[in-house]
Amino acid sequence: MTDEEICLFLAAGSSGAAEIVYERVANVVDAVLFRLLGPNDHEHEDLAQQAMERMIGTIISDRYRRNCSLSSWATLITHNLAIDTLRFRRRDRRAFDRHVASWMVELVPDDDRSTEQIVETQHLANRFLRVLSSIPLAHAEAVVLHDLLGHDLAEIARLTEVSVASAQSRLVRGRCKALRRLTVLERRAREK
C-alpha cells in the first residue's frame, strides 16, 4: 500500500489501519528514540507509544498534509517528542532529586513546623489532588504544567498541542474550577 492509501484507510476508520501504520513506521520511531535518548532509556516503550498515537492522531485529524512520506513524518513527530522529553527531564532534575526515596523525605524535619501543621499541609495537598482529579483533564493538566511545574503558556501550548490562547483558556478555567471546588471542600471540612 502507498502512504496515501494507508492515510485514506486510516481516516475512513477501517479496522487494521492503525496496525498498518505501526508496521510502516515502528522501526523509524525506535531508531529516532534510540539516537536521541540512548539505548537504555527507561521510557522508550512509552515514548514509542506516544509517538504512534500522535502520528495516527495527525493523520486522522488531517494535520498530516502528505507533503512527505509517513516515515519522514514519523521521524519529525518522534524527534519533537524526544526533544520535549529531554527538556522536561532537565527541568525536572533542577526541581527534584529523584535519587531520594519518598520514605526518606518523610523523615527529614521541615523547619519549625509542628506535627499538626505538617498533617494539615498533607490534608490540603490531598484535597488539592482530589480537586484536580475532579476537573476536566485538559484544565487540570494546564494548572499542573503552569502552576506546579513552571511552564509558560507557549510551552504548555506546545506540550499539549493547542494554541497559546487555548492553553491560557484551559489554565484560567482550570484555576477557576479548582478554586471553586477547593472552597467547597474547605467549607465542608470546617463544618465537620
matplotlib code that plots the C-alpha trace (Angstrom):
import matplotlib.pyplot as plt

x = [0.0, 1.1, 1.3, -1.7, -3.8, -2.8, -3.9, -7.2, -7.7, -7.0, -9.1, -12.0, -11.8, -11.0, -10.1, -6.4, -5.4, -3.5, -1.6, -0.5, 0.7, 2.6, 4.2, 5.2, 6.9, 7.7, 11.4, 11.7, 10.2, 12.6, 15.6, 14.9, 14.3, 17.5, 19.5, 18.3, 17.7, 20.2, 19.8, 18.7, 16.1, 13.6, 10.7, 11.4, 8.3, 6.0, 7.5, 7.2, 3.6, 3.0, 4.8, 2.5, -0.6, 0.5, 1.2, -2.2, -3.9, -2.3, -3.4, -7.0, -7.3, -5.8, -2.9, -0.6, -0.7, 1.1, 3.9, 6.4, 6.5, 5.0, 8.5, 9.6, 6.5, 7.2, 10.8, 9.6, 6.9, 9.2, 12.1, 9.8, 8.5, 12.1, 13.3, 10.3, 11.1, 14.7, 13.6, 11.1, 13.7, 16.2, 13.6, 12.5, 16.1, 16.5, 13.4, 13.5, 16.2, 14.9, 17.6, 15.9, 13.3, 9.9, 10.0, 13.3, 11.7, 9.1, 11.9, 13.5, 12.5, 10.7, 11.9, 10.0, 6.6, 4.6, 3.2, -0.2, 0.9, 2.5, -0.6, -2.7, -0.4, -0.9, -4.6, -4.5, -2.4, -4.8, -7.7, -6.0, -5.2, -8.9, -9.9, -7.5, -8.9, -12.4, -12.0, -11.6, -8.2, -7.2, -7.8, -6.0, -3.1, -2.8, -2.8, -0.2, 2.1, 1.9, 1.4, 3.3, 5.9, 6.5, 5.9, 4.9, 1.9, 3.9, 5.4, 2.1, 0.6, 3.4, 3.3, -0.5, -0.6, -3.0, -2.8, -1.4, -4.9, -6.4, -3.7, -4.4, -8.2, -7.6, -5.4, -7.9, -10.8, -8.8, -7.9, -11.5, -12.9, -10.2, -10.7, -14.5, -14.2, -11.4, -13.6, -16.5, -14.2, -12.7, -16.2, -17.2, -14.0, -14.7, -18.3, -17.2]
y = [0.0, 3.5, 6.1, 7.9, 4.7, 4.0, 7.5, 7.2, 3.7, 5.1, 8.3, 6.1, 4.2, 0.9, -1.8, -2.8, 0.6, 1.6, -1.7, -0.9, 2.5, 0.9, -1.7, 1.1, 3.4, 1.4, 1.0, 4.7, 5.6, 3.2, 4.5, 8.1, 7.4, 5.3, 8.0, 10.9, 9.2, 6.3, 2.5, 2.0, 4.8, 3.7, 5.4, 4.0, 1.9, 4.7, 7.3, 5.0, 4.5, 8.3, 8.9, 6.3, 7.9, 11.4, 10.0, 8.4, 11.4, 13.8, 11.5, 11.2, 14.9, 15.8, 17.7, 15.4, 17.1, 14.3, 16.6, 13.9, 10.2, 8.6, 7.6, 11.3, 12.4, 9.8, 11.0, 14.5, 13.6, 11.3, 13.8, 16.6, 14.2, 13.2, 16.8, 17.7, 14.8, 15.8, 19.4, 18.1, 15.9, 18.8, 21.0, 18.1, 17.4, 21.1, 20.9, 17.4, 15.0, 11.6, 9.7, 10.3, 7.7, 9.1, 7.5, 9.3, 12.7, 12.0, 11.5, 14.9, 17.6, 20.5, 23.8, 24.7, 23.3, 21.3, 17.9, 19.5, 21.9, 19.0, 17.0, 20.0, 20.5, 16.9, 17.2, 20.3, 18.6, 15.6, 17.9, 19.7, 16.4, 15.4, 18.7, 18.3, 14.8, 16.1, 18.8, 18.1, 16.6, 19.4, 22.0, 20.1, 19.5, 23.2, 24.1, 21.5, 22.4, 26.1, 26.5, 23.5, 22.8, 26.3, 26.1, 29.3, 29.4, 28.9, 25.7, 24.4, 25.0, 23.1, 20.2, 19.8, 20.6, 23.5, 27.2, 29.6, 31.1, 27.7, 26.9, 30.2, 29.5, 26.0, 27.4, 30.1, 27.7, 25.1, 27.6, 28.8, 25.3, 24.1, 27.2, 26.7, 23.1, 23.7, 26.3, 23.9, 21.2, 23.7, 24.8, 21.1, 20.4, 23.4, 22.3, 18.9]
z = [0.0, -0.6, 2.1, 0.6, 0.6, 4.2, 5.3, 3.5, 5.0, 8.5, 8.0, 7.0, 10.3, 8.7, 11.2, 11.0, 9.5, 12.7, 12.6, 9.1, 10.1, 13.0, 10.7, 8.3, 10.9, 14.1, 13.1, 12.3, 15.7, 17.6, 15.7, 16.5, 20.1, 20.3, 18.6, 20.8, 24.2, 24.1, 24.1, 27.7, 28.1, 30.8, 28.9, 25.5, 25.1, 26.5, 24.2, 21.2, 22.1, 22.4, 19.1, 17.4, 19.0, 17.8, 14.3, 14.0, 15.5, 13.0, 10.1, 11.4, 12.1, 8.7, 10.2, 8.2, 4.8, 2.9, 1.8, 2.9, 3.4, 6.5, 7.6, 7.4, 9.3, 12.0, 12.3, 12.8, 15.4, 17.3, 17.2, 18.7, 21.3, 22.3, 22.5, 24.7, 26.9, 27.3, 28.1, 30.7, 32.3, 32.5, 34.2, 36.4, 37.6, 38.6, 40.8, 42.2, 43.4, 42.1, 44.0, 47.3, 48.2, 49.2, 52.6, 53.3, 52.6, 55.3, 57.8, 57.0, 59.6, 57.9, 59.5, 62.6, 61.7, 64.3, 63.6, 63.4, 60.7, 58.7, 59.0, 57.9, 54.9, 53.9, 54.2, 52.0, 49.4, 49.3, 48.9, 46.1, 44.3, 44.7, 43.2, 40.3, 39.6, 39.6, 36.9, 33.2, 32.4, 30.0, 32.6, 35.4, 33.0, 32.3, 36.0, 36.9, 34.0, 34.8, 38.5, 39.8, 37.1, 36.0, 32.2, 30.4, 28.2, 25.0, 26.4, 27.6, 24.1, 22.5, 25.0, 24.8, 21.0, 21.3, 20.6, 23.2, 23.5, 24.2, 26.7, 28.5, 28.4, 29.9, 32.6, 33.6, 33.6, 35.5, 38.2, 38.5, 38.7, 41.1, 43.3, 43.4, 44.3, 46.8, 48.5, 48.8, 50.3, 52.8, 53.8, 54.4, 56.3, 58.7, 59.2, 60.5]

ax = plt.figure().add_subplot(projection="3d")
ax.plot(x, y, z, "-o")
ax.set_aspect("equal")
plt.show()
